[in-house]
Each structure stands twice: as structure tokens, then as C-alpha cells.
Amino acid sequence: MAGAPHPAAVTITYTKFSRPQSLTTVSRMQGMDIGDTLDFSTEGGQTRLAWSWMLHTRGFLRWISPVIRAVGKHQERNNWAELRHYL
């Protein structure tokens, strides 16, 4: 995982693929699982993306899950801004 003090192993499992509407995955790492869905829709002849995610923490990370969620939301906003800039 980028940005972590030490590299973390991440296993990504694709759990659902409904072409062309959505892609659902679960990312598993020590201490947490992140389930997410990327939805595709058309709007005015263009493709619109929407992403939702759910964080499940285990062990010690359960105590700091509000911080992890805040960092994740901040990274998500940055990712969408960079994608808009790129496109």
C-alpha cells in the first residue's frame, strides 16, 4: 500500500462484474478489508463514474478506523480530481 511506512501486501479479489454497468472488488490486507464498487452510467452521451467503498477494520485498527476513513476519503477526493484533470 503506497504511503504506508512499510509496504503492505494487498490481495484484490474481483467479486462481481456486470458489463458494462459495474465492477465490484474486495481488497484484503492485514488488519482491514475494503469492499468497493465502481458504477458506470451514461449521461448526455458521456460515461459517468461513481465509486462507493466500505471499510472493515480488525484488531488494533478498529480503534483508529475513523482516522483511516478520513484519510481514505481525502485520497479518494484527490484521485477523482486527478482523473478529471487527466480526462
C-alpha positions in Angstrom: 0.0 0.0 0.0 1.6 3.3 -1.1 2.1 5.9 1.6 2.4 3.4 4.4 5.6 3.3 6.5 6.3 -0.2 5.4 4.9 -1.9 2.2 1.8 -4.0 2.9 0.6 -7.0 1.0 -2.8 -6.4 -0.6 -4.9 -9.1 -2.3 -7.6 -7.8 -4.6 -10.5 -10.1 -5.5 -12.9 -9.2 -8.2 -16.3 -10.3 -6.8 -18.7 -9.1 -9.4 -18.5 -7.8 -13.0 -21.7 -6.7 -14.7 -20.5 -5.4 -18.0 -21.0 -2.5 -18.7 -22.6 -1.3 -15.5 -20.3 -2.2 -12.6 -17.2 -3.7 -11.2 -17.0 -4.9 -7.5 -13.9 -5.8 -5.6 -12.6 -6.7 -2.2 -9.1 -5.6 -1.2 -7.7 -7.6 1.8 -4.7 -6.6 3.8 -3.5 -7.3 7.3 -5.9 -5.5 9.7 -8.6 -4.4 7.2 -10.8 -5.3 4.2 -12.1 -2.7 1.8 -15.1 -3.5 -0.4 -15.8 -1.2 -3.3 -18.0 -0.9 -6.3 -17.3 1.2 -9.4 -20.5 2.0 -11.3 -20.7 3.2 -14.9 -23.6 5.1 -16.4 -24.3 7.2 -19.5 -25.4 10.8 -19.1 -25.8 13.1 -22.1 -23.8 10.7 -24.3 -20.9 10.6 -21.9 -19.8 8.0 -19.3 -20.2 8.8 -15.7 -18.3 7.0 -12.9 -19.4 6.6 -9.3 -17.4 4.8 -6.7 -18.5 3.6 -3.3 -16.5 1.8 -0.6 -16.9 0.2 2.8 -14.0 -0.2 5.2 -13.9 -3.2 7.7 -11.1 -3.0 10.2 -9.8 -5.7 12.6 -7.7 -5.8 15.7 -5.9 -2.6 16.7 -7.0 -0.8 13.6 -10.6 -0.8 14.9 -9.6 1.8 17.4 -8.3 4.2 14.7 -10.9 3.4 11.9 -12.3 7.0 12.0 -8.8 8.3 11.1 -8.3 5.6 8.4 -11.7 6.5 6.9 -10.8 10.3 6.9 -7.5 9.5 5.1 -9.3 7.3 2.6 -11.9 10.0 1.8 -9.1 12.5 1.3 -7.2 10.2 -1.0 -10.5 9.5 -2.9 -11.1 13.2 -3.5 -7.5 13.6 -4.8 -7.9 10.6 -7.1 -11.1 12.0 -8.6 -9.6 15.4 -9.0 -6.5 13.9 -10.8 -8.8 11.8 -13.0 -10.8 14.9 -14.0 -7.6 16.7 -14.8 -6.3 13.8 -16.8 -9.5 13.5 -18.8 
